[in-house]
């Protein structure tokens, strides 16, 4: 049998060396967060875990262990038939579960008996999570950032995408958070990741950046929807040089109509989301916006949202949080088009 225990920190450094990273936890645990690139082979699925837990509490540990062993054995057999029949003897997986190692140990034992060289993370996902949180401050601190500022609708996300296409290092926090970082920022059909999964996404991206080149990032708040930006990262961002992206108001309105087209196509959804602004903007104003949306005057509402809600809040937040914004260099695309953003991005990438 060829099964080896590896510390979480060492496993992280060697992720690229394994032919597969196998998460032996349940599908619910896996969905909450997992190692980058991991596949899910549950030793016990969510329903089976509940069944074993109930048996443990209501009958005995011995009966629970017998039933659990039968379920684990059956599940491992299915994984082997489904995933391993075409794998060569040289195939080398990294396996982990939550912490104790029973689920990953069972899978690793069988794989080792087959003849594969198996590595198991000592301490499982919990140890990995601890390593990620410990590494985030140093990873965030070793990089230089260029913070793309600009009021809502100025095209910050479009510019970030153009910068990435031009070869720049880009940290797209809103993309990783599946949220557009405002009261109206929920994206239909795209649930946000858990805080743990978001932390892992940020950690995984930061560790791939080269310190010798700047990282472009948007001027985010501490929270992007329901997830929080790691403290060390937000502090570095707020102390970094800024770029001030400027776009004419008419262009900003049209950009938002394009980027939030799901509101344009679904006025009822737009009205529902506007209700979240009642406490900030008052019932009468929000009701007027909802009436305008229902009547098809969506462009008017978007313009008023910019002027009366987003712009004042943005200006105060930037002044309060981004200490170098006062010395920010102005960036003015010709318009909101992808081509105009690409031209700005190309210029920024050429600069030292």
Secondary structure, 3 states (H helix, E strand, C coil): CEEEEEEHHHHHHCHHHCCEEEECCCHHHHHHCCCCCCEECCCCCHHHHHHHHHHHHHCCHHHHHHHHHHHHHHHHHHHHHHHCCCCCCCCCEEEECCCCCHHHHHHHHHHHHHCCEEEEEECHHHHHHHHHHHHHHHHHHCCCEEEEECCCCCCHHHHHHHHHHCCCEEECHHHHHCECCCCCCECCCCCCCCHHHHHHHHHHHHCCCCCCCCEEEECCCCEECCEECCHHHHHHHHCCEEEEECCCHHHHHHHHHHHCHHHHHCHHHHHHHHHHHHHHHCHHHHHHHHHHHHCCCHHHHHHHHHHHHHHHHHHHHHHHHCCCHHHCEEECCCCCCHHHHHHHHHHHHHCC
